[in-house]
Amino acid sequence: MLTAFARAFKTPDLRKKLLFTLGVIVLFRLGSHIPVPGVDYKNVQTCVDEAQANQGLFGLVNMFSGGALQQITIFALTIMPYITASIILQLLTVVIPRLEALKKEGQAGQAKITQYTRYLTMGLAILQSTGLVATARSGSLFSGCSVGNDIIPNQSVFTTITMVMTMTAGTALIMWLGELVTDRGIGNGMSILMFVSIAAGFPSGLWQIKQSGEIMGGWLNFALVIACGLVMVGLVVFVEQAQRRIPVQYAKRMIGRRSYGGTSTYIPLKVNQAGVIPVIFASSLLYIPALIVQFSNSNADWAIWIKNNFVKGDHPVYMVTYFLLIVFFAFFYVAISFNPEEVADNMKKYGGFIPGIRAGRPTAEYLSYVLNRITWPGSLYLGLIALVPTVALVTLKANQNFPFGGTSILIIVGVGLETVKQIESQLQQRHYEGFLR
């Protein structure tokens, strides 16, 4: 593997791509530490040191930002608006015929959808930055902090507009950097930046777990978390690579004196077809009750029940609801992202068939049957992985910054595997051995 790394840097084209990607990563991390104009950085640091950030509401976004959300930097929103916009456009493609037609137009249609995604990203960035500034001004971003209400000393309209414009411009810059990495670097640019943001929070999270162990010694807690993380990484790699390969045979056709077709291939159906999106959907949906209670300031019975069951995340009601939502969204996303009837029609159009299954509707029914059966273990796996940090918090009585969370592990392993595959493919084109050989 070390030899493969050395050969990757010895190859001129690959070396340029790797160095360009590393340069963008350094620039991205530098921007994650530049505070937004109008923020009292000393007060922000005081609240962060007191560890009073409301992780129940902002933990997911703060994890994706590598801690930039708590610091209220120019890259505080990171790529969350882009992720949200991409998911919305993907869902709307199934509902709006115009978007579905663009998707089928190939590269030109995909370029148009990408343009719509950029516009929607800018709109979401304005909304999210406005919400973040309003939350910071009210003191809700650092609940319980002694100087939480003094993070933004000057609360004039001009200062607010400046902060919103700065964070929106930061989101646009991140989106541009991600597209540059995709074009000139290695791997998917947005995924690489997400990978870097999550990995940046691992060292501090591990050290805080070492310092906050109450049941057992700090170093023993640290060792247990490392062991748990390695087991989770192995499990995620095993499941993410698992797939059901449905064989497809194409009939041989004679055109003139030449024969075409007659080849055998397969349809790869992954066990975890939905990826990390069900976890993001479920987490976002469970934030809504806590947000309603926070901004309503109500002392009614329903508000007290939500505070007790849905804010901290360690209540059995929260865990069960979280698990069931992940399972539901896994089936929902697979249903809208994979259309068995469309796949069956395309196979029939080009003379393909599954051995033992008639072309047309029987093929669609068979694909739907197989997809439902493999989605069950995939959805249960996602639910169990997502609950690991919550169970760890209750068992080890650690802090809220548990580094090996289900979402973070899924993203890091998925992006890491995809990036290594791309580097390996380019090495093999030059007759070199890959990383995994």
N, C-alpha and C positions, 0 to 999 in steps of 0.2 A: 504493500500500500504506500509506504514512504517512497519507494522507487517510482510509483505512478505519479506521486506529487512532484517529484523532481523532474520527470519527463514532461509533465504538464507545463512547468515553468520553462523548460528548455525549448518547447515548441513556440515559435514566435507569435503566431496568430492567437493561440490559446493563452499565452502569457499576457498579451495585450488585453484580452478580454478579462482575465482574472484581475490584473492590476487596475483596469478601469472599474470593475465591480467593487474592488476594495477601496478605491478612491471615493466612489459614491457613498459607500458605507461610512467612511470617515466623515465626509461632509454631512451626512444625515445625522450621525451621532453628535457632531458639533452643534448643529442647529437645535438639537434636543436639549441643550444646556443654555441657550440664549433666552433670557426672560423677555416677556412681552413688555413694551413700553407702558408705564402707568402702574406697574406692579411693584409693591414693596417687597423686594427679594428677601430681606432679613426676616420679615414676619412670615413669609412663606417657609423659609428654612426652619424657623421656630416651630411652626405647626407640623412640618414633616418630621422633625426630630422628636416631637412629642408623640408621633405615630397616632395622630387623631384623625387621619383621613377616613372618610366614610367609604370603606371598601365595599359595603353592600350595594351601593348605588353606582360607584365609579370604578370598581375594581377591574372590570373587563376592559374598559377603555384605557385605564392606566396601565394595564398589562400590555396592551397592544402598543402603547406609546413609550414603553420602556421607562416609565416614571415621569415622562414629560408632562403629563396631565397635572400631577400634583405640583410640579414646579411652575406651571402656567408659562410654558415657553412658546416660541413661535411655531414649534412643531407639536403643540399640545394635542391637536386632533389627529395627528399622524395620518394613516390611510383609512381610518374608520369611515369617513364620508364616502370614500371611493368603494370600500367593501359594501357599504349599505346601498349605494347607487347601483353597483353591479348586481346585487341580489334582487333589488327591485326591478331592474330591467329584465333580468332573467325570468322573474315571475310574470311580468307583464307580457313577455313574448308569447306565453301560452294563452293569454287572455285577448290581446290586441292583434287582430289579423295583419295589420300593417307591419308590426314588428316581426311577426312570424314569417311574412313574405321576405322581409329584409334578411332574416337569418338564413333563408334558403337561397339567397342570391350569391352566396360565396363571399369572396374577399371584399367586394364593393359594399355589400350589405352589412358585413361585419364592421367595416370602417364607419359606416353611418351609425350603427348601434354604439360603437365606441365614442363617437362624437356626442351622442345623446347622453352617454354615461358621464362624460366630462362635464356637460352642462348641469346635469343633476347633481354631480359631486360638488360643484361650486354652490349650488343652492343649499344643499345639505350642510356644507361647511359654514355658510353664513348663519343658518339656524342653530347649528350646534355650538359655534363660537359665541353667539349671542346668549344661548342658554348657559354656557360655561361662565361667561362674564357675570351674568345675573346671579348664578349660584355662588360665585366667589364674592360678589358684593354683599350678598345676604349673610355670608358666613356659613352657609350650609356645606361648602366644599370641605371644610375642616371643622366638623361639628365637635364642640367641646374644647376647641383650642382657645387659649386666653386672648390671642390677637387675631382670631379668625375673621373678625369684622373689619380689621384694618389692613387687609391684604391689598385693597385698592383704595388708597387714601383720597385721591381725587376722583369723585364719582360724577363728573360732569359729562354732558352728552358728547363733547369732542373727544374726551378720553375713552369713552365707551366705543365710539365709532372707530377710533384709532386701533384699539385692541382687537375689535372684530375684524377689521380689514387686515391687520397683521397676521392673525391666525388663519384667515381665509387665504391670504397670499402664501402662507407656509404650506397649507394643504395643496395649493396649486403647484408649488415648487416640488413637493414630495411626489405628486403625480407625474410631473415631468421627469424627475430623476428616475422613478420606477420605469417609465417608458424608455428612457435612455439605456437602462440596464438590460431591458428586454431586447433592444435593437443591437446594442454594441457590447454587451457583457455576457455573462453566463446565467442561464436560468430565467425564470419569470421575475421581472423587477419588483412588482408589488409584493410577491411572496418572499423575496429575499429581504426586503425592508421590514416586512412583518416578522420574519425570522430573527433579524438583528434586534428589533425592539423587544421581543420576548426574551431572547437570550441575554440581553443586557441586564435584566432584572434578576437573573439566577444567582449571581454571587452574593448580592445584598440579602436576598431572600433566604439563602442557605445559612448565612452568618446570623441572621436574626433568629432563625429556628434554633441554631446552636445556643444562642443567648437566652431564649425564652422557654427552654425545656423545664417542666415542673415535676412531671412524674418520674423521669429518669434523668441521668446526667446530661449536660448539654452535648458533650461529644458523642454519647450513645444515641441521643436523638438525631444528631447530625449523621451518624453512620446509618441509622435506620432509614432516614429519608433518602440518603444516597442509594441504599440497597433497593428501596421501594421504587425510586426513579429508574434504576437500571432494569428492574423487572418490568415496569410499565413500558419502557422504551422497547424492550424485547417483544412484549405482547403486541404493542402497536405496530411494530415492523412486521410481525408475523401476520396480523390480521389485514394490514393495509396492502400487503403483497398478495394476499389470498384472493383467488378469483375462480369463478366457475366458467370453464371454457366450453361453449356450446358449438359442436362441430357444424360446419356449413360446407356443402358440396355444390360446386357450380358445374352445370351440364356442359358437355363439349359440343361446340357448334362448328359446322363446316361452312366456310365462306370461300367459294372458289376452290382452290386446292389447299387452302390453309385451314387449320383447325384452331379454334379459339376456345378458351375456357378449359373446363375439365380439372380445375385446380381445387384444392381443399384448404380451407381456412377455418377460423373459429371466431365466435363473438365472445369477448371477455367481459363477464359480468362480475364486478368486484363485490366482495362481501359487504364492504362499507362503501356503497355507491354514492352516498350523500356527503361523505367527507365530514368536515367540522361544522357545516352550516346548521344542522339541527341543534347543536349545542349553543351556537350563537343565537338562534331564534328563541330557544327556551330561556336562555339567560336574559335576553332583552325583554321577553314577555313578563318574566317574573320581577323585573325592575319596576314595571308600571304600578303595581299596588303600593310599593314603598315610596315611589315618587308622589303619588296622589296623597298619601298620608303626610309626607314631608311638607308639601306646599299648602295643604288644607289646614294644618295645625288643629285638627279636630280631636276632641277627647271622647268621641262617641264609642259605643261598644265595638262597632265594626273596625274603627281605627285602632283601638287597643288590640283587637284580635290580630290585625295585620302586623302591627308592630311586634307582637310576641311570636308570630309564626313565619313571617316572610321577610324580615329585615336582616337578621343576622345570618340566616341560612343554615343553622345547625339544628333546626327543629324537624322532627319526623315528618310533619305535614309538608314542609318545604321540600324535603328530600324526595318524598313520594311524588309530589306534584312535578318537581324538576325531572325526575326519571320518566314519568308518563308523558310529559311534554316532549322530551327528546325522542322517545319511541314514536310518538305521533308525527312529529316533524320529519323524522327519518322516512317514514312511509309516504308522507305528503310530498317531500322534495323528490323522492325517487319517482313518484307517480307523475310529476310534472316535467321531470328532466329526461325520462326515458319513455318513449312512446312505442310499445310493442307493435301496434298496428302499422306505424310508419316504417319500422324496421322490416316487418314482414312484407309490406308492399314493395320496398326497395329490393329485397331479396328476390321476390317473384319477378320484378321488372328485369333484373339482370340474370335470370335463370338460376338462382341459388335456392337451395332447399336444405332443411335439416334431415339427415337420414332417419327414416321411420316416421316422419311427420309430413303431412301434406302441406303444400304451399298455400298461402292465403290466410284465412281466418284460423285454421287449426294451428298454424305456426305462431300467430299472434297470441292465441290462448296458451300455447306451450311456453312461450317466452314470459308471459305474465305470471304463469304458475311458478316457473323457476325463480323469477325475480322476487315474488312474494316470499318464497321459502328462504332465500338467502338474505333477504332484508331483515327477517326476524332476528337471526343471530347478530347481524350487523348493528341493528338498533339497540339490542340488549347490551352489546359490547360498548357502544357509545355511552349509554346510560351509566354503566358501571365505571367506565373510565372517568366520566365527568363527576361522579360522586366520591372518587378517591380523595381529593383534597379536603372535602367536607368531613369525611370520616376521619381523616388524619388530624384535622383541627380539633375534633372532639376527643380523639384518643390521646394525642400527644399534648393537648392544651397549648398548641403553638400559636403564633400570631396569624394574622389574616393573609400574610404574603407567602403562602405555601407555594414554592416554586414549581413543583411537579404537578400542576393542575392538568385536568384532562384536556382542556382547550389548548394550553401551551404545548403539551407533549404531542398532541395530534398535529399541530401546525409545524412544530420544529422537525418532527420525524418525517412528515410528508414532504416538506420543502427540502429537507436534507437529502432524502432519497431521490427526488426529482432532479436536484442539482447535480448530484453525483452521477446519475444516469446520463445527463447531458455531457458532462466532462468525459465520462467513460466512452460514450459514443464517438466523441471527437478524437480521443486517443486511439480507439480501435480503427478509425479511418486512416490513421498513419501507422498501422500495424504494431501498435504498442499494446501492452497488457493493461487492463482496466484496474480500477481500485479493488474490485471484489474478486480478483483472480490471483 
